[in-house]
Amino acid sequence: MVSIRKATLEDIESIHLIETLIFNKGSYPLFVLRQLYDISQDYFYVAEEHQQLIGYVLGNVVKNTNQGWILSLGVHPDARGKNLGRQLTEQLLETLEHELSTEICLTVHPDNTSAIRIYESIGFINSTTYDAYYGANEPRLLMKKTLMSQPFNT
Ligand SMILES: CC(C)(COP(=O)(O)OP(=O)(O)OC[C@H]1O[C@@H](n2cnc3c(N)ncnc32)[C@H](O)[C@@H]1OP(=O)(O)O)[C@@H](O)C(=O)NCCC(=O)NCCS
């Protein structure tokens, strides 16, 4: 059975292996994942089956704007198509919404049909299209989900 749980420090090397497998040269180096863990562990979840990590999602909150971000999402190629990407995204979204973020943002490649299907079905809409978000030949859609709740200090 698959469980979705908070990431722990012991998971970082396994997450890095999946990251490298999925994103290759574009993956976060191990040291970046380690430091992201330090600043984002409240928004870092993994999917685990038979004590093997098979997916993860990572986010964060920009405190002064109360804006949440989904920064990375990945499911091992052998475990795709079983709703894990959606479950991981929904888990992070629930945590971000609990923090009273006014909106949640993410970027995705315009050809990434399976990721876009997840995001659209849970309320994200395309906000801006960038031709070179990460430099030349790296187009991305900036997608946003506006939340009903308002931050406690407004
Ligand atoms: C995007 C990703 C996380 C989806 O993970 P997953 O566990 O396979 O996703 P789910 O099983 O929850 O399926 C999500 C949707 O994608 C659809 N889908 C799955 N495989 C697909 C494919 N090969 N082509 C098109 N759609 C596909 C599913 O049908 C589902 O949509 P539906 O519920 O409307 O039918 C996974 O493909 C992945 O890790 N990709 C590489 C990393 C990546 O792109 N991350 C997102 C960056 S923004």
The ligand as an ORCA input file, in Angstrom:
! r2SCAN-3c Opt
* xyz 0 1
  C       3.665     14.687    -13.726
  C       3.762     13.426    -12.858
  C       4.198     13.830    -11.454
  C       2.386     12.757    -12.816
  O       2.493     11.661    -11.942
  P       1.447     10.432    -11.973
  O       1.499      9.775    -10.654
  O       1.662      9.585    -13.168
  O       0.081     11.252    -12.152
  P      -1.398     10.717    -11.903
  O      -1.434      9.212    -11.930
  O      -1.892     11.408    -10.680
  O      -2.121     11.215    -13.220
  C      -2.283     12.575    -13.465
  C      -2.995     12.790    -14.774
  O      -2.089     12.576    -15.858
  C      -2.691     11.707    -16.803
  N      -1.626     10.961    -17.406
  C      -0.868      9.996    -16.835
  N       0.052      9.574    -17.733
  C      -0.156     10.299    -18.859
  C       0.452     10.341    -20.127
  N       1.485      9.525    -20.434
  N      -0.005     11.213    -21.051
  C      -1.022     12.034    -20.755
  N      -1.645     12.063    -19.571
  C      -1.219     11.187    -18.647
  C      -3.619     10.862    -16.008
  O      -4.626     10.335    -16.847
  C      -4.160     11.847    -14.998
  O      -5.185     12.638    -15.520
  P      -6.705     12.276    -15.223
  O      -6.824     12.033    -13.747
  O      -7.416     13.494    -15.675
  O      -6.985     11.058    -15.992
  C       4.785     12.395    -13.445
  O       4.433     12.136    -14.785
  C       6.221     12.877    -13.392
  O       6.927     12.667    -12.400
  N       6.672     13.522    -14.479
  C       8.042     14.031    -14.554
  C       8.264     15.182    -13.603
  C       7.285     16.293    -13.862
  O       6.903     16.581    -14.982
  N       6.895     16.969    -12.761
  C       5.988     18.095    -12.811
  C       6.761     19.320    -13.095
  S       5.736     20.746    -13.034
*
